[in-house]
Amino acid sequence: MVAESKALILWNVDDEPMVINDLAVVHIDEQNARTKNFLASAGASDDDWLKSKLQTPMGLFLYLSVYYGFKDRKVLNKAISEFGKIDGDDWCKELMSTMFDPPED
């Protein structure tokens, strides 16, 4: 688990349409070569992180969902799972428990 105050959220977007195609959550001190491939980030690297409701993991998830959206359901599920790595973010578990794949006809 990653403490909220140390969580760094990284993501990449497609050019057209501009949607998130990958997202990862890491401890700010554990960035490595893999994380250098992400073009955008927010979280513990921001001075205002955790100082308002929008500057929290859930607030950032909501912002990313509305502003960009996700390429497909697989990327969305991975993003929720990644946010679930942040200590205290039970909203991710609750959200995952309500998501399901529709039955095939």
C-alpha positions in Angstrom: 0.0 0.0 0.0 1.0 3.6 -0.7 0.2 6.4 1.8 -2.0 9.1 0.2 0.7 11.7 1.0 3.3 9.7 -1.0 1.1 8.6 -3.9 2.2 9.6 -7.4 -0.4 8.9 -10.1 1.0 8.7 -13.6 -0.8 8.4 -16.9 -0.5 8.4 -20.7 -3.1 9.5 -23.2 -3.8 8.7 -26.8 -3.4 11.6 -29.2 -6.8 11.3 -31.0 -9.1 11.0 -29.3 -7.4 12.2 -26.1 -8.2 9.4 -23.7 -6.2 7.7 -21.0 -4.5 4.5 -22.3 -2.4 3.6 -19.2 -2.3 4.6 -15.6 -0.1 3.6 -12.6 0.2 4.5 -9.0 3.6 4.4 -7.3 5.3 5.7 -4.1 6.9 9.0 -5.0 10.3 7.6 -3.9 10.0 4.5 -6.0 9.9 6.0 -9.5 11.9 3.9 -11.9 12.7 3.5 -15.6 9.1 2.2 -16.2 7.6 5.3 -14.7 9.7 7.6 -16.9 7.5 6.5 -19.8 4.5 8.2 -18.4 3.9 11.7 -19.7 1.6 13.1 -17.1 1.5 13.0 -13.3 -0.3 14.3 -10.2 -0.2 13.6 -6.5 2.6 13.8 -4.1 4.6 15.9 -6.5 2.1 18.7 -6.3 2.2 21.4 -3.6 -1.5 21.4 -3.2 -1.9 17.6 -2.9 -4.5 16.6 -0.2 -5.3 20.3 0.5 -8.8 20.2 -1.1 -11.3 17.5 -2.1 -10.3 17.7 -5.7 -6.6 17.2 -4.8 -7.2 13.7 -3.4 -7.0 10.3 -5.0 -10.8 10.2 -5.5 -10.9 13.8 -6.7 -8.1 13.1 -9.2 -9.8 9.9 -10.4 -13.1 11.8 -11.0 -11.2 14.6 -12.8 -9.4 12.1 -15.1 -12.6 10.2 -15.7 -14.5 13.4 -16.8 -11.7 15.3 -18.5 -10.1 12.5 -20.4 -12.0 9.3 -20.0 -10.5 5.9 -20.5 -9.7 4.1 -23.7 -11.7 1.0 -22.8 -13.1 -0.9 -19.9 -9.8 -2.8 -19.4 -7.9 0.5 -18.9 -10.7 1.7 -16.6 -10.5 -1.4 -14.5 -6.7 -1.2 -14.3 -6.9 2.5 -13.2 -9.4 1.7 -10.4 -7.1 -1.2 -9.3 -4.1 1.1 -9.3 -5.9 3.7 -7.2 -6.8 0.9 -4.9 -3.1 0.7 -4.0 -3.4 3.9 -2.1 -3.9 3.3 1.6 -7.4 4.2 2.8 -9.1 4.3 -0.6 -12.0 2.0 0.1 -14.0 3.8 -2.5 -12.0 1.8 -5.1 -13.2 -1.5 -3.6 -16.7 -0.3 -3.5 -16.6 0.9 -7.1 -15.1 -2.4 -8.3 -17.8 -4.4 -6.5 -20.5 -2.5 -8.4 -18.9 -3.0 -11.8 -19.6 -6.0 -13.9 -19.4 -7.2 -17.4 -22.9 -7.4 -19.0 -24.0 -11.0 -19.8 -23.3 -12.1 -23.4 -26.3 -12.8 -25.6 
